Every structure is written in structure tokens, then in C-alpha cells.
Amino acid sequence: MEKFKEYFSVERELETIDWEEYMKFNEIYPLLEFEIEGISKEELKELREKIKSYYNDKILYIKLIGTNKLTE
């Protein structure tokens, strides 16, 4: 809460706030979560390694989840 107060202690117009700066200041990072059906843990690890070079994990979190389809 203190960081929030500190950030907005400077007068700012809501329309002109640099939201990327705000998120960095308050250490808020977006999370992208993907659920992939029928993928093994090994395949998830391989996929993570393939996409890792395309994003900055200091400003964005990517969560990969494997799911199994239940059959009746």
C-alpha cells in the first residue's frame, strides 16, 4: 500500500499515467496462463524452453499447465 501511496503522491492525470512505469514501480507483473490438454511434463518443459527467449520473464510471467481429458 505504501508504494501505491508513494506513486500517487505526485499529482498525475489518470489519462496520462504511464501504466508500464506504474507496474514496474509497484512490482506488478502480468501472468499469462495456458492450459494444454494431453501434454506431458517433459513436453511442457520443452515448450517453456522454446518460448523462453521470446519474452522477458522479469516483466511477464507465463504459466503452462498440462491437463488430461477425463473420459466417461
Buried (B, 14 or more C-beta within 10 A) or exposed (E): EEEEEEBEEEEEEEEEEEEEEBEEEEEEEEEEEEEEEEBEEEEBEEBEEEEEEEEEEEEEEBEBEBEEEEEE
